[in-house]
Amino acid sequence: MADKDVLGRAGEERAARYYESLGFAVLARNWRAPGGELDLVVVSARELVVVEVKTRRSEAFGHPFEAVGEVKKARLWRLAMAWIAAHPASAQGRRLRIDAIGLIGPDPATASLEHLAGIV
């Protein structure tokens, strides 16, 4: 696995632990469908949250959230709809939200974590 992929997986693990600390349960990691992949799908009693995780060692190539533009947001929305169609019971009665987590630092376990809720 390439170094960037290892970094990304570690960032996704940190994001999953963050959501668990907020009381969410992780339903899916790296869920793939035609058109892309969802990093995380988490759920609480009232919300189903699709999470895009961006991990960077530094801001040398820009802030992680800069990689979540309008095209990416539209793709996340389409993938969220595909996930709900494939898992209707998990979504029933819950409000959909799409979030972004940005991690900046050499080690994702101790990196700075920023959370943007409801990006779409």
ChimeraX attribute file (.defattr): number of C-alpha atoms within 10 A of each C-alpha:
attribute: neighborCount
match mode: 1-to-1
recipient: residues
	/A:1	5
	/A:2	7
	/A:3	8
	/A:4	12
	/A:5	11
	/A:6	11
	/A:7	18
	/A:8	19
	/A:9	18
	/A:10	16
	/A:11	26
	/A:12	25
	/A:13	17
	/A:14	21
	/A:15	28
	/A:16	23
	/A:17	15
	/A:18	15
	/A:19	18
	/A:20	15
	/A:21	10
	/A:22	10
	/A:23	13
	/A:24	19
	/A:25	17
	/A:26	16
	/A:27	13
	/A:28	16
	/A:29	17
	/A:30	13
	/A:31	14
	/A:32	14
	/A:33	13
	/A:34	7
	/A:35	10
	/A:36	14
	/A:37	16
	/A:38	20
	/A:39	23
	/A:40	22
	/A:41	23
	/A:42	21
	/A:43	23
	/A:44	16
	/A:45	11
	/A:46	12
	/A:47	17
	/A:48	24
	/A:49	26
	/A:50	24
	/A:51	28
	/A:52	24
	/A:53	25
	/A:54	24
	/A:55	29
	/A:56	23
	/A:57	16
	/A:58	14
	/A:59	10
	/A:60	7
	/A:61	9
	/A:62	10
	/A:63	16
	/A:64	20
	/A:65	18
	/A:66	10
	/A:67	12
	/A:68	17
	/A:69	10
	/A:70	11
	/A:71	9
	/A:72	13
	/A:73	17
	/A:74	13
	/A:75	15
	/A:76	24
	/A:77	16
	/A:78	14
	/A:79	21
	/A:80	23
	/A:81	14
	/A:82	16
	/A:83	20
	/A:84	16
	/A:85	12
	/A:86	12
	/A:87	11
	/A:88	12
	/A:89	10
	/A:90	16
	/A:91	18
	/A:92	13
	/A:93	12
	/A:94	15
	/A:95	13
	/A:96	20
	/A:97	18
	/A:98	19
	/A:99	20
	/A:100	24
	/A:101	21
	/A:102	23
	/A:103	29
	/A:104	20
	/A:105	15
	/A:106	14
	/A:107	15
	/A:108	22
	/A:109	14
	/A:110	12
	/A:111	18
	/A:112	14
	/A:113	18
	/A:114	15
	/A:115	15
	/A:116	13
	/A:117	13
	/A:118	13
	/A:119	14
	/A:120	13
